[in-house]
Amino acid sequence: MEFAKPLPSYLVQRYQGWKATSYKENQTWYRRLATEGQRPRAMVISCCDSRVHVTSIFGADQGEFFIHRNIANLVPPYQPDGDHHGTSATVEYAVTVLKVAHLIVLGHSQCGGVQGCIDMCKGHAPQLEAKDSFVGRWMDILRPRFENVSDIAGDDDQARAFEKQAVIASLENLMTFPFVESSVNDGSLSLHGLWTDIGEGGLEFFEAESQKFLPV
């Protein structure tokens, strides 16, 4: 495997610094996690965007969150077709094996995936329309909901509204999974929709009753 190269030096230095400080100071905790396994109380589905730092937002420690990241924090509908489904597999494991009590979908501002979907919907992204575009086909999950924001004036306001539609779409798709629906119905699992403003540090939650995002 000649294509696999050693880590860049700055990552090696950061690892060595972590091993000598944070790990050394919390060695007992890390060994306990390793021997006793994980017992996260919540799963978080967030975007791959490097600016979204889930553990920092909630001040979480290792072992506290079961985290899955993908483009635009999307959950596809339940589709047991025997194909590869990374997000669906992660949801299944979290709910049926880890028995998490909370499942959180976290959207964010300035989401590149959502903007790409907007561009597709407006006919401005032919590269994403190609059948071999993994990003484009993934964003097809969100694409039908563009009609909910198509009349919003202002590019920024429209993008923000569509980012929140991505959260709502994922929550609705989660309920198409039989094991999620049954866990929600018996009260052992609760779903939560959040959206964070990267620049302002704000956090909003989706209130089902009003169908609006409200400040936390």
N, C-alpha and C positions, 0 to 999 in steps of 0.2 A: 504494500500500500504506500507507494512512493508519494502519493498526493497528500498524505497526512503529514503535517509539519509540526514542530514543537511550538509551544505557546509563545506569544510575543513576550519580550522581557518585562514589560510593564505589568502584565497579568501575573507573571511568576513572582515579581516583587510584591504585588498586592496580596497574593496567596500567602507568601512567607510572612508578611506582616500580620495577616489575620491569624495564622497558625501560632505565631509567637505571642499574640496579645489576646484577642477575643476567645479563641479556642482554648488557650492555656488557662484563662481565667474562668472559663465555664466548662472545663473538661468533664466534670461529673455529669452535667446536664446533657452534653452531647452523647456520652456513653449510655446514659439512661434512655435517651431517644432511640439509640441504636439497638439496645437489648429489649426494650419494652414495646417498640413499634410506635406508630403514629396514632394519635387519637384527636384529630382536628375536629373542632366544633362546627366549623363552617367551610364551605367551598366557595371560592371566588373565581368567576369567569371574567377575565379582563382582556384588554387589548395587548398586543405584542409591543405596542409603542414603548420605547425605552424611557419615556418621560412619566409613564404611569408606574408608580412604585407602591404597590398594594400594601406591603408590610409597613412601610414608613407612614402611610396615611393613617393606619389604625394602630401604629406602635406595636405591631405583633412580633412575637418571638418565633424561632424555628419550631415547627411542629404544631403551630396554632392554626394555620390556614392550609387547606388543600387548594392549590392554585393551578388553574389552567388558563393559558393565554393563546389567543389567536387573532387574526385580522378582524378588527372592529368588534371584538367581544360578542361574536354571533354564535347562536346555538341553532343548528339545523333542525328541521322536523324529524320526528322518529321515523326511521326508514331501515328496517331490518332486512336488508337486501344481500347480506353476505359480503359486502364490499368493505373497504377500509374507512373507518369513521373515528378519527382521533378524539374529537370533542364529545361525541356520543359515548365512546368507551370511558372517557374520564368521568362523565356524569354518572354512568352506570356504576362505576367503581365507588364513587363518592357516596352515592345513595344506598346501594345494596350491600356494600362491603364495609365501608367506613362508618356508615349510618350517621352522616353529618346532620346536624339539626337545622342548619341554615344554608341556603344556596343563594349566593349574591351575584348578580350581573352588574358589572361596573363599566359604564361608558365614560367617555371623556371628551374634552374640547379639542378642536383642531385635529380630528381623527382623519388620517390620510386615507384609510380604507373607505370611510363614509364619503369623503370628498370624491374618491374615485368612482363610487356608485352614482353620485350626483352627476359627475361628468359623463358617465355612461348613459344615464337617463336623459341627458340633454344632447346626446350625440357628439360629445367632445372627446371621447376616449376610444377610438377604434381599436387600439391595441388591447384594451380590456375586453372588447367584444369577441376577440379571437377565441376559438374553441380550446386552444392550448394555453390560455391564460388562466392559471390557477387562481389568481386574485380575482379576476373577473367572474369566474364561475362561482367562487365562494361568495362574492358580493351579490350574486343573483338571489341569495336568501333574503336580502333586504330590499332588493329592487322593487317588488310590487307595492311597497309602502310609500314610494316616492309621491304617489298621488295625494297622500295626506299632507305633504308639505309643499307641493308644487306651486301653490298660490301665494306663498310667503314672499314678500318683497324683501330684498337685501340678501346678498350672498351669505353673510355671516349669520344672520338670523335663521336663514333656511338651513344652513349646515348644522347649527346648534339643535334645531328642532329635529333634523333627521338623525343626528347622533342619539337623541333620546328615543326616537322611533326604533333604533337598533336595539336598545335595551328592552323596550316593550315587546318587540318581535321575538326576542330571545326568551323572555318570560312566557309568552304564549306558546312558543315552540316547546319549551320545557314541559308544559302540561300535556303535550302529545305523547310523552314517554309514560307508558303504563305504570312503571315503578315510581316515577315522580308523582304522578296524579294520585296514586293510592297512598303514598306517604304524606302528601299534602292533605288529603281527605281525612286520614286518621290522626292528623295533628302532630306527627313525628317529624315533619319537615315544613319549613316555611321558606317562601321565595321572596327575594328583595331586589328591587331595581334601583341602582344608584347612577349618578352622573357627576363627574368631578371637573371643575374648571382648573386647568393646569396652572395658568398664570396667576389666578387669584386665590388658589387654594380652597375654593368653595366646594361644597358637597351637597347634592340634592338627592332626595329620595322620591320614588314614584308612589303616589298615593292612589290606590285603586279606586276609591270612592269618587274622587274628583277627577281622576284620569289626568292629573297634573304632577309635575315635579316640584317639590317644595324644599326649601332650605333645611338642612339638618341642624 
